[in-house]
Amino acid sequence: MIAVPALSTPAVHLAEAATSTVGNPAINISIFLAFVLVTLVVVIRASKSTATAADYYAGGRSFSGTQNGLAIAGDYLSAASFLGIVGAIALQGYDGFLYSIGFFVAWLVALLLIAEPLRNTGKFTMADVLSFRLRQRPVRVAASISTLAVTFFYLLAQMAGAGALVSLLLGIGSRAGQSLVIVIVGVIMIVYVLVGGMKGTTWVQIIKACLLVSGVAVMTVWILALFGFNFSTMLGAAVETNNNPAMLDPGLKYGVSEISKLDFISLGLALVLGAAGLPHVLMRFYTVPTAKEARKSVVWAITLIGLFYLFTLVLGFGAAALIGADRIKGAPGGVNSAAPLLAYELGGSILMGLIAAVAFATILAVVAGLAITASASFAHDIYTSVIKKGTSDPRQELRVAKTTVVVIGLISVAGGIGAQGQNVAFLVALAFAVAASANLPTILYSLYWKRFTTRGAVLSMYGGLIISVVLIIFSPVMSGSETSMIPGADFAFYPLSNPGIISIPASFLLGFLGSLSERRPEDPRKQSEMEVRSLTGVGAERAVSH
């Protein structure tokens, strides 16, 4: 075993945990604010060329494949990936790494089945695709509602992560103080989106992806160097620090009981299938001018995403070895503080401030993408296409979109306050479950099943959304356990923490039965046009230019 200085000073660690202040708050927050100012300048510069709906929703389709690939990675690698997964591995070992595997496999599913056909068929939003050959009004309304619901659940995780991160930087341990932090962070994020639109958001995502992968790579090499580049030695140190050999074996979290095993299956279904139904990730494919550039962006994105999830394995077990589970759980932000604490252990306040700034960039970039998606969904799908029946003034549509950003931002702040203390990776898994239940079946049926009808789409989206949300409300996530969002209450009747095992198959079944029960066939010419366009891209450029 290689001696690591950090392991030999438990008294210092306990003292720091007791004070709840890690590093120098002045240095931490100075680096953090410097990053906020730099990115705000970028957003303001980008906003000068945001004039039309296409600029605001899709960045004017002016980004290259390389730029969009970096932005996709920036959008996909959320606070769950950085803060949540590192904390999950540090506390749960092997079972925590299952999140990394699930998120990465989910990206491959989205890539192989959904990304290019969706880009070839759509214009700005997921509803453009779903309503292409179905009846516009009911499908657009259902798609918009499901998009807003998925966005809300995803925003819960990001806001909880933001509160935990800034609270750790400032040494704020009280719930009231962390709630105030979430409010302030939420206001900053709303300003970014209102000012920059998709162009500003994309540049923030590009900056964030470069900083995140670079910062995580540096920490990974640094950790491995401490253990002589011997991964086994690091695992041994993790076991020794936590006095828990079980953390290297499957089952520490998901093998305790039959219920926990079912919960793991449900989580796996949600993670693997959820990304293909996430509107804010799929919307990124509309920001490139051609299908060729969309494919190029995929190559860049998958390289960066794959590397990142490999790095999380080292970071998670490194945090377990150098910090320990007790100190992580005792810090402001709990499990989500593992990555910033690890940065402080390695490089003091300077590195912690830098990594915290990168983590905040992660949250900022994802929240901006979510807010743009929500605003586009409501303004483009409901206001313009349903209420105004395609005849709205583009300037009025932009005003509606920006109003939606404010509303969804305020709702997410309130939800983030309620979700404090929850692992952000776990919260994102709930968003994946809702996306896989409400969106994925309809997307797959629309692209690949000619017999699919409007009734099937509406039943699938509403049914999947309602079932998944109801099961989450009446699960241990909300009440009935010490880690619930409402600790003192107990109205849970669904025993699992993730609804995917029931809600995803139910949504597929509802779409299938709804389509078979509708005798009225959809327009066969539109079906043929959609099939040709989705597979070849013919007509896609002409469609998006209108």
C-alpha distance (Angstrom), angle and dihedral (degrees) to the residues before:
residue distance angle dihedral
M1 . . .
I2 3.80 . .
A3 3.79 112.9 .
V4 3.78 112.2 -119.4
P5 3.82 116.5 -164.5
A6 3.81 92.8 -140.2
L7 3.79 91.0 61.6
S8 3.79 94.3 55.9
T9 3.81 99.4 62.2
P10 3.82 108.3 64.8
A11 3.81 92.8 150.2
V12 3.79 91.2 61.0
H13 3.79 90.4 48.5
L14 3.78 93.2 50.8
A15 3.78 91.2 48.2
E16 3.77 91.9 51.3
A17 3.80 91.6 47.6
A18 3.78 89.9 51.6
T19 3.79 94.2 53.1
S20 3.86 91.1 44.6
T21 3.81 90.2 -146.8
V22 3.79 113.6 115.2
G23 3.78 117.0 -164.1
N24 3.78 124.1 -29.3
P25 3.85 110.4 -32.6
A26 3.82 91.2 -156.3
I27 3.83 92.5 56.3
N28 3.81 91.7 41.0
I29 3.78 95.1 52.4
S30 3.83 94.3 39.9
I31 3.82 91.9 59.1
F32 3.78 89.3 42.9
L33 3.82 94.1 51.9
A34 3.81 91.6 45.1
F35 3.78 89.2 57.9
V36 3.81 92.0 47.6
L37 3.81 90.7 52.7
V38 3.82 94.2 47.7
T39 3.80 93.2 50.1
L40 3.80 91.3 44.6
V41 3.83 89.2 56.5
V42 3.82 88.8 51.6
V43 3.80 91.0 49.9
I44 3.82 93.0 48.6
R45 3.81 91.5 50.5
A46 3.80 90.8 49.5
S47 3.80 91.5 49.1
K48 3.82 91.6 64.8
S49 3.80 90.0 73.2
T50 3.81 96.0 44.0
A51 3.78 106.0 101.9
T52 3.81 109.0 128.1
A53 3.80 137.3 48.4
A54 3.82 89.7 -104.8
D55 3.83 88.9 54.3
Y56 3.79 93.5 48.5
Y57 3.83 98.1 43.0
A58 3.81 102.7 31.3
G59 3.82 106.1 16.5
G60 3.79 90.8 -110.6
R61 3.85 87.5 -69.1
S62 3.79 85.8 -89.1
F63 3.81 101.3 131.2
S64 3.80 124.0 106.0
G65 3.80 123.0 -127.7
T66 3.81 91.3 -103.3
Q67 3.79 93.3 50.2
N68 3.79 92.1 45.7
G69 3.82 91.4 47.3
L70 3.79 90.0 55.9
A71 3.80 90.0 46.2
I72 3.83 92.2 49.6
A73 3.80 89.5 53.0
G74 3.81 88.3 47.3
D75 3.79 90.6 51.3
Y76 3.81 96.6 44.3
L77 3.83 98.7 44.1
S78 3.78 98.2 73.7
A79 3.79 134.8 170.1
A80 3.80 85.7 -81.6
S81 3.78 90.3 61.5
F82 3.79 96.3 47.8
L83 3.80 108.1 27.2
G84 3.79 101.5 21.6
I85 3.80 102.0 43.1
V86 3.82 95.0 44.1
G87 3.82 88.4 51.4
A88 3.80 92.7 45.3
I89 3.82 92.4 52.2
A90 3.82 91.5 45.1
L91 3.81 91.4 53.8
Q92 3.82 103.9 28.7
G93 3.81 102.3 27.6
Y94 3.80 113.2 -163.1
D95 3.81 93.8 12.5
G96 3.81 90.5 53.4
F97 3.81 91.2 55.4
L98 3.81 88.4 59.2
Y99 3.81 86.5 78.0
S100 3.82 90.0 60.8
I101 3.80 91.4 49.0
G102 3.80 92.2 46.7
F103 3.81 95.3 48.9
F104 3.82 92.3 47.5
V105 3.82 95.3 47.4
A106 3.81 87.9 46.5
W107 3.79 89.6 58.6
L108 3.81 90.4 53.1
V109 3.81 91.0 51.8
A110 3.81 90.9 50.9
L111 3.78 90.0 46.8
L112 3.79 99.1 48.9
L113 3.80 100.3 38.7
I114 3.78 108.8 26.3
A115 3.81 119.8 15.3
E116 3.81 106.0 77.0
P117 3.84 98.8 33.3
L118 3.79 89.0 49.1
R119 3.80 92.5 49.5
N120 3.82 92.2 47.6
T121 3.80 92.7 50.7
G122 3.80 103.9 38.2
K123 3.75 138.4 69.5
F124 3.83 111.8 -163.0
T125 3.81 109.5 -25.6
M126 3.78 144.2 29.0
A127 3.82 89.7 -105.9
D128 3.83 89.8 63.4
V129 3.80 87.4 66.4
L130 3.79 97.7 41.3
S131 3.81 93.1 49.4
F132 3.82 95.4 42.7
R133 3.81 94.7 99.6
L134 3.83 99.5 10.6
R135 3.79 132.1 72.8
Q136 3.80 108.1 -67.9
R137 3.80 106.3 -140.7
P138 3.84 104.2 51.0
V139 3.80 94.3 37.7
R140 3.82 95.3 47.9
V141 3.81 92.4 48.5
A142 3.82 92.2 48.8
A143 3.82 92.7 45.5
S144 3.79 92.0 48.6
I145 3.81 93.1 49.7
S146 3.82 92.0 48.8
T147 3.83 90.5 47.1
L148 3.81 91.2 52.4
A149 3.82 90.9 48.0
V150 3.82 93.7 50.4
T151 3.80 89.6 45.7
F152 3.79 91.1 53.0
F153 3.81 94.5 51.6
Y154 3.80 91.3 46.6
L155 3.78 91.2 48.7
L156 3.81 90.0 53.8
A157 3.79 89.2 64.5
Q158 3.80 94.8 46.1
M159 3.80 94.5 48.4
A160 3.82 92.3 46.6
G161 3.81 88.4 50.5
A162 3.81 91.9 48.4
G163 3.79 91.6 51.2
A164 3.80 92.4 48.8
L165 3.79 93.0 47.4
V166 3.80 99.4 48.6
S167 3.80 91.3 40.8
L168 3.80 89.1 55.9
L169 3.82 90.7 49.2
L170 3.80 92.2 52.2
G171 3.81 97.2 35.2
I172 3.83 93.5 -117.7
G173 3.79 110.2 160.9
S174 3.82 103.5 166.5
R175 3.79 122.4 94.2
A176 3.81 91.6 -130.2
G177 3.80 91.3 53.1
Q178 3.80 92.5 48.7
S179 3.81 89.8 48.4
L180 3.81 89.8 55.2
V181 3.81 89.4 49.9
I182 3.83 90.4 53.3
V183 3.82 90.3 51.8
I184 3.82 92.7 51.1
V185 3.80 93.2 45.2
G186 3.80 90.0 48.2
V187 3.80 91.7 54.1
I188 3.83 91.2 50.1
M189 3.80 90.9 51.7
I190 3.80 93.4 48.7
V191 3.81 89.7 52.7
Y192 3.82 91.5 51.9
V193 3.80 93.0 53.7
L194 3.80 95.8 42.3
V195 3.79 91.5 51.9
G196 3.81 103.1 39.1
G197 3.80 109.0 29.4
M198 3.81 116.9 -168.9
K199 3.82 94.0 -33.3
G200 3.78 93.2 55.6
T201 3.80 90.8 41.3
T202 3.81 92.0 51.2
W203 3.80 93.2 52.0
V204 3.80 91.1 48.6
Q205 3.82 88.3 50.5
I206 3.82 91.4 50.0
I207 3.81 92.0 49.8
K208 3.80 90.4 45.4
A209 3.84 93.8 50.1
C210 3.81 92.7 51.3
L211 3.80 93.1 46.1
L212 3.80 94.6 43.5
V213 3.80 97.6 49.7
S214 3.83 91.7 41.8
G215 3.81 93.7 47.6
V216 3.78 93.7 45.9
A217 3.83 90.8 46.8
V218 3.82 91.1 53.0
M219 3.81 91.7 49.1
T220 3.81 91.5 46.9
V221 3.81 93.5 53.1
W222 3.81 90.5 43.3
I223 3.82 92.7 52.9
L224 3.79 93.7 46.1
A225 3.83 89.8 49.1
L226 3.81 90.1 56.2
F227 3.79 88.5 58.6
G228 3.80 96.1 42.5
F229 3.83 91.4 -101.4
N230 3.80 87.1 -69.9
F231 3.80 109.8 136.0
S232 3.81 92.6 -169.1
T233 3.80 90.7 56.0
M234 3.80 89.9 53.6
L235 3.82 91.3 50.6
G236 3.80 89.7 49.8
A237 3.81 90.3 51.6
A238 3.82 90.3 50.1
V239 3.80 90.7 53.7
E240 3.82 91.7 45.9
T241 3.82 95.4 48.1
N242 3.81 92.8 49.9
N243 3.82 95.7 33.5
N244 3.81 87.3 -135.2
P245 3.84 118.5 120.6
A246 3.83 89.3 176.7
M247 3.81 91.7 73.9
L248 3.83 89.7 79.9
D249 3.80 92.9 53.6
P250 3.82 130.6 73.0
G251 3.78 116.4 -101.7
L252 3.80 105.4 46.0
K253 3.81 90.2 123.5
Y254 3.80 106.4 5.4
G255 3.81 101.6 36.8
V256 3.78 102.0 56.3
S257 3.82 95.5 96.4
E258 3.79 142.2 -5.3
I259 3.82 88.8 -96.4
S260 3.80 91.5 55.2
K261 3.82 90.5 50.0
L262 3.80 90.4 53.1
D263 3.80 88.2 46.6
F264 3.80 89.1 56.1
I265 3.82 91.9 51.9
S266 3.80 89.0 49.1
L267 3.81 91.2 48.6
G268 3.82 91.5 48.1
L269 3.81 92.3 52.0
A270 3.80 91.1 48.7
L271 3.81 94.6 47.9
V272 3.80 97.6 44.7
L273 3.81 96.4 44.2
G274 3.80 100.7 30.3
A275 3.81 101.4 75.5
A276 3.80 91.2 61.0
G277 3.79 88.0 61.9
L278 3.81 99.2 44.5
P279 3.82 105.9 115.3
H280 3.83 96.2 -160.0
V281 3.83 92.4 56.4
L282 3.81 94.7 43.3
M283 3.82 90.9 48.0
R284 3.81 90.4 63.5
F285 3.81 90.3 72.7
Y286 3.81 89.7 66.9
T287 3.82 92.3 64.9
V288 3.83 96.2 74.6
P289 3.82 123.8 79.3
T290 3.83 99.7 -131.9
A291 3.81 142.3 23.4
K292 3.82 88.7 -114.5
E293 3.81 90.6 59.9
A294 3.82 89.0 46.4
R295 3.83 89.7 57.2
K296 3.81 90.8 47.0
S297 3.78 90.7 51.8
V298 3.79 89.2 53.3
V299 3.82 91.8 57.7
W300 3.80 91.9 53.5
A301 3.78 93.2 44.2
I302 3.80 96.3 49.8
T303 3.82 91.8 48.4
L304 3.79 93.7 52.8
I305 3.80 94.7 40.8
G306 3.81 92.7 48.9
L307 3.80 92.6 49.4
F308 3.77 92.1 47.9
Y309 3.81 95.0 53.5
L310 3.81 90.3 50.1
F311 3.80 88.8 53.0
T312 3.83 91.7 52.6
L313 3.81 89.7 65.0
V314 3.81 90.7 60.4
L315 3.81 93.7 41.2
G316 3.81 93.4 49.8
F317 3.78 97.2 48.9
G318 3.81 89.5 38.0
A319 3.81 89.1 57.4
A320 3.81 89.7 48.1
A321 3.83 90.5 51.2
L322 3.81 99.9 42.2
I323 3.81 101.6 33.3
G324 3.80 111.0 17.5
A325 3.78 133.0 -140.5
D326 3.82 96.7 -89.3
R327 3.80 94.4 56.3
I328 3.81 91.9 45.6
K329 3.80 92.9 51.0
G330 3.81 91.1 46.9
A331 3.81 95.9 53.3
P332 3.85 124.2 92.8
G333 3.80 104.9 -85.8
G334 3.79 92.9 26.7
V335 3.80 115.0 -145.1
N336 3.82 91.5 7.7
S337 3.81 91.1 63.7
A338 3.83 95.7 68.4
A339 3.83 96.5 96.7
P340 3.85 96.6 47.5
L341 3.83 90.7 44.4
L342 3.80 89.5 51.2
A343 3.81 90.3 51.1
Y344 3.81 89.9 51.8
E345 3.80 90.8 48.7
L346 3.80 90.6 53.2
G347 3.80 103.8 39.0
G348 3.79 110.0 4.8
S349 3.80 125.8 -128.7
I350 3.82 95.1 -25.9
L351 3.81 95.6 56.9
M352 3.78 91.7 39.3
G353 3.80 90.6 52.5
L354 3.81 90.8 49.1
I355 3.80 94.1 47.3
A356 3.80 91.1 44.8
A357 3.81 89.0 52.1
V358 3.80 89.0 50.9
A359 3.81 90.1 48.4
F360 3.78 90.1 50.5
A361 3.81 89.1 48.6
T362 3.80 86.5 53.6
I363 3.78 91.5 53.8
L364 3.80 93.4 41.7
A365 3.81 94.3 50.6
V366 3.80 94.2 48.0
V367 3.80 94.3 44.4
A368 3.80 90.2 49.1
G369 3.81 90.5 52.2
L370 3.81 90.9 47.6
A371 3.79 92.7 48.8
I372 3.82 92.1 49.4
T373 3.81 90.0 49.9
A374 3.80 93.0 49.3
S375 3.79 92.6 47.3
A376 3.82 92.7 47.0
S377 3.79 91.3 48.3
F378 3.79 95.1 52.5
A379 3.82 99.0 36.4
H380 3.83 97.2 40.2
D381 3.82 101.5 33.2
I382 3.80 104.5 32.6
Y383 3.81 106.8 21.2
T384 3.82 100.9 36.4
S385 3.81 103.2 26.9
V386 3.82 100.9 33.8
I387 3.82 109.5 22.4
K388 3.83 97.8 33.2
K389 3.85 93.9 27.5
G390 3.80 92.7 -132.9
T391 3.80 97.0 -50.9
S392 3.82 102.8 98.6
D393 3.78 124.9 131.1
P394 3.85 108.3 -104.5
R395 3.80 90.8 -133.9
Q396 3.80 91.2 53.2
E397 3.82 89.4 48.0
L398 3.81 89.4 55.0
R399 3.81 90.5 50.4
V400 3.80 90.4 52.0
A401 3.81 90.0 48.2
K402 3.80 92.4 52.4
T403 3.81 91.9 46.7
T404 3.81 88.1 53.1
V405 3.82 89.4 53.6
V406 3.81 90.7 56.6
V407 3.82 93.5 47.0
I408 3.82 95.6 46.9
G409 3.81 89.3 44.7
L410 3.80 93.2 54.6
I411 3.81 92.0 46.3
S412 3.81 91.1 49.9
V413 3.82 90.7 50.5
A414 3.81 89.8 55.1
G415 3.81 91.0 47.1
G416 3.80 92.2 46.5
I417 3.81 90.1 55.0
G418 3.81 89.2 53.9
A419 3.81 92.6 46.9
Q420 3.83 96.7 54.5
G421 3.79 114.1 138.7
Q422 3.81 95.3 22.4
N423 3.81 117.9 122.3
V424 3.81 105.3 -103.2
A425 3.82 91.5 -142.5
F426 3.79 88.3 57.8
L427 3.82 91.9 48.4
V428 3.81 91.3 50.5
A429 3.81 88.6 51.2
L430 3.82 86.7 61.0
A431 3.82 89.6 52.8
F432 3.81 89.1 49.8
A433 3.81 89.6 51.6
V434 3.81 92.3 51.9
A435 3.84 90.8 46.2
A436 3.80 92.9 48.7
S437 3.81 90.6 48.1
A438 3.80 101.3 41.7
N439 3.83 102.9 32.1
L440 3.79 115.8 17.9
P441 3.84 100.3 65.7
T442 3.81 91.7 50.0
I443 3.82 92.6 47.2
L444 3.82 92.8 50.1
Y445 3.79 93.8 44.1
S446 3.82 91.5 47.7
L447 3.80 93.1 51.1
Y448 3.79 100.7 39.0
W449 3.85 111.8 21.3
K450 3.81 118.6 70.7
R451 3.82 93.2 -168.3
F452 3.81 92.7 60.1
T453 3.82 113.5 121.1
T454 3.78 140.5 -167.9
R455 3.80 92.5 -102.5
G456 3.79 90.1 53.4
A457 3.80 91.1 50.4
V458 3.80 94.5 49.0
L459 3.82 94.0 45.4
S460 3.79 91.8 46.8
M461 3.81 95.4 49.2
Y462 3.79 98.5 41.6
G463 3.80 93.5 38.0
G464 3.80 94.8 48.4
L465 3.81 91.7 45.0
I466 3.80 95.8 47.7
I467 3.81 95.3 44.0
S468 3.82 93.8 48.1
V469 3.82 94.8 45.6
V470 3.83 93.7 45.5
L471 3.80 91.6 49.6
I472 3.83 90.6 49.5
I473 3.83 91.3 50.0
F474 3.81 92.3 50.4
S475 3.80 95.9 42.0
P476 3.83 133.1 91.4
V477 3.82 86.8 -92.7
M478 3.81 90.2 77.1
S479 3.82 103.7 27.3
G480 3.78 146.4 -9.0
S481 3.82 101.7 59.1
E482 3.80 139.9 67.9
T483 3.82 92.4 -106.4
S484 3.83 96.0 47.3
M485 3.80 121.3 123.5
I486 3.84 87.9 -119.1
P487 3.83 100.6 40.1
G488 3.81 99.1 -176.9
A489 3.80 97.5 48.2
D490 3.80 131.2 79.3
F491 3.79 117.4 -167.9
A492 3.82 97.1 129.4
F493 3.80 117.9 131.2
Y494 3.84 98.6 158.9
P495 3.84 106.0 80.1
L496 3.82 99.3 -156.9
S497 3.81 126.3 81.4
N498 3.82 94.2 -141.6
P499 3.83 123.7 50.9
G500 3.83 97.2 -157.0
I501 3.81 98.0 102.2
I502 3.83 90.0 63.4
S503 3.80 106.4 22.9
I504 3.84 98.5 49.5
P505 3.85 97.8 52.6
A506 3.83 89.0 40.9
S507 3.80 91.0 55.3
F508 3.81 92.7 50.0
L509 3.81 89.6 48.2
L510 3.80 93.6 48.9
G511 3.81 91.4 50.9
F512 3.80 90.9 49.8
L513 3.82 96.4 46.6
G514 3.81 93.0 41.7
S515 3.80 91.3 54.5
L516 3.81 93.7 47.0
S517 3.82 91.1 49.3
E518 3.81 93.5 55.3
R519 3.77 112.0 83.0
R520 3.79 94.8 -174.0
P521 3.81 107.0 93.2
E522 3.79 121.8 -143.5
D523 3.81 121.6 -114.5
P524 3.85 105.6 -69.4
R525 3.82 91.7 -155.0
K526 3.80 91.5 57.5
Q527 3.80 89.8 47.4
S528 3.79 91.6 53.8
E529 3.81 92.5 45.1
M530 3.80 91.2 50.7
E531 3.81 92.5 48.9
V532 3.81 93.0 50.9
R533 3.80 93.9 44.3
S534 3.82 95.6 45.6
L535 3.81 93.3 50.4
T536 3.81 100.5 38.1
G537 3.81 106.8 21.6
V538 3.81 90.6 -128.2
G539 3.80 108.1 154.7
A540 3.81 94.5 10.1
E541 3.80 95.7 110.3
R542 3.80 91.4 46.3
A543 3.82 90.8 50.5
V544 3.78 96.5 50.3
S545 3.79 93.9 48.4
H546 3.80 93.5 62.8
